[in-house]
Amino acid sequence: MLVKRIYTALIMLAVFLVAVTQLPPLMMSALVAVVFAAGAWEWAGLAGWDARWVRTVFALVFVGMCAGVILTYHQDLILSSTAIRPVLGVACFAWLANALLVDSYPKLSFLWRASVTRALIGLFVLGGGWLSLSYMVGLPNGWVLTTLFIVVVAASDVGAYFVGSTLGRNPLAPDVSPKKTIEGFWGGLLVVLGLAATVWWLLPPEYAHIHPVEIFLIGIFCCGASVLGDLTISMFKRESGCKDSGTLLPGHGGLLDRLDSICGAAPFFALSLVLVGYA
Amino acid sequence: MQILFSILMALVTLGVLVTIHEYGHYWVARRCGVRVLRFAIGFGRPLANWRGKDGTEFALCAIPLGGYVKMLDERDNEVAVTDVNRSESFSAQPVRNKLAIVAAGPAANFLLAIIVLFGLFLRGETGLAPVVEGVTEGSAAQRSGLSVGQEIIAVDGESTKTVSAVRFQLLKRLGDTGEIEVSVGSVLSDINQQYSLPITNWLGAEEAPDPVGALGLTLGVLPVKPEVGSLSEDGAASRAGFQVGDMIIQAGGERIEQWAQWVDFVRARPDQRFDVLVSRAGSQVVLSVMPENRDSIGTVGMGVVVPEIPESRIRRQSRGPLEALTAAVERTYSLTVFTFESMWKMVQGLISTKNLSGPISIAQIAASTAESGFTTWLSFLALLSISLGAINLLPIPVLDGGHIVFHALEGILGRPVPEQIQVMSFQVGLVAVFTLMMFAIYNDVARL
């Protein structure tokens, strides 16, 4: 199982690297939209919509939204960053509010239990993740940033996985996901902080105005947000009563199980780039 | 690094205000004999908590979206309400106690503002005299007949001793249609003159309105002469041979009369060499300088001679304790009214919703006021405390104002509003507040 999981991860990483280095930003945006649309297809299941055609329509609505954004806001082969930037703030705020729902689950689940609400939240989660990734790809050295971001999220996942499975004792959020442990969270954080130190070490001199404390804080926020993304999907799975969100990726459960932490952390990463004065 | 300071100042500023607000609820609840289960700053899981003497759990929580006071309540089942502790529950309180407990949060915010302003007024206020320094050609101010040298003494009948007082009176008129009445005292006579400046949906679409400038007025700012006040050692100006005390007369053939002109001229010319004519100790010298390129903006490493403000242009206002207290209450009241009026104008579409600000703008202002001094930060704290109190009084379920409406209805009807209606309006209110916050944050980031 683990071997299969690692193979799949490596293949995904390779495909991602080729795409992010070779494709122009707008194409990359479109590609991510297509991948996320598959995620949307799975999400429709989490919203309680099992019929194939409903899920297809939902995925198409998502692609339609992305296409609409691309057609309206593209300029010089990237998405207009001034148009996206404020939405990043809104997305981060929405995630913060969502943290409240996850933390108090199942107390406040009556607020979002309706299928329509769950589906709308899905559009927001996936849309926010897609928009944030599109924003990163369009920045100067966008492919480096995007790769770095994916590595940070993956590292936090991997760190949490190994530390959690060896030392994990105390559940992080027992009502949402029985498998996640507090020890695993710290493990993930530790790996991310190591990465942050490396980034600081390797940071080109033209970004010297970015303070090391800022880099570490971005790491901490991304790590927290990626766990939040993870827990959010777990919460939706719990609510809809399925274990894996799909079977698209061998060894990984559903595609959403890979996209969740990306969707959670991407708006925070993108907004912090704005705040520290990178973009 | 700036951003870290901003985050810190936002946490401190909002932390103080949220704590005061919740403490208001807590204090009155305790006075009514209600048992408070938890006093929380932040939501979600506690990062730190301890238990008070009265059994209340004080907690600092992880999700920084506000705070809450949780009372023993029959509608809630965290701690069972039994016959023994029923009298200690919020739900068993008479309506007037419920109203008092709910209103105490905003009241605490207003009280904090009054105390802070009282302290500031007692200490004495200083500000620049609102003397007209410039009138823009063709502006409303010019057409009304206002001229340079006049001192504005009142706007719309309210006395205005300083530039910021004028600004505040003008801000009240945003979005209005009608006339702004400006009273002016003249140095030449002691007769006050009245001027009427017509406005139509004034600055309604503006996202960062500058009311004084929009009328065509320059107030209080003294013209800054283009005199070299300081030079950075390795800057382009030093290398070109500038000396402290040089008065700039001409740059690249363009006549320079004010420091601001010179700054604009340099900033627009990174990596471009030009000649500068300066007057130095009575004679004229020509220097050639090439500004350095810093992010496509030209810099030469030169500082200005900040003109000293003559005592005649400074307005000091000192008040005795009683006078200061009255003024603090009045100011809090007028700012509260201003907040409500502005929100109402926004709802009517008279002023742009771009004027809404959220936490990121608060962080920026908190940091910049903190940098310019403790008293500046304090006056921002007072202002924000008033906004927070006022917003919480809006009759939206979820907010204190919404609770007040429900409890008032309970008093009138003689029984609580049905649970189902409360829950439904709670959901609507939650969506409303959430949308409002998203709007504010959108504006915040768009402004960055």
Interface residues (C-beta under 8 A of the other chain):
Chain A: T82 R85 P86 V87 L88 G89 V90 C92 F93 A94 L96 A97 A99 L100 D103 S104 L111 H211 V213 E214 L217 L271 V274 L275 V276 G277
Chain B: M1 I3 L4 F43 G44 R45 A62 I63 P64 L65 I360 Q427 L430 F434 M437 M438 I441 Y442 N443 D444 V445 A446 L448
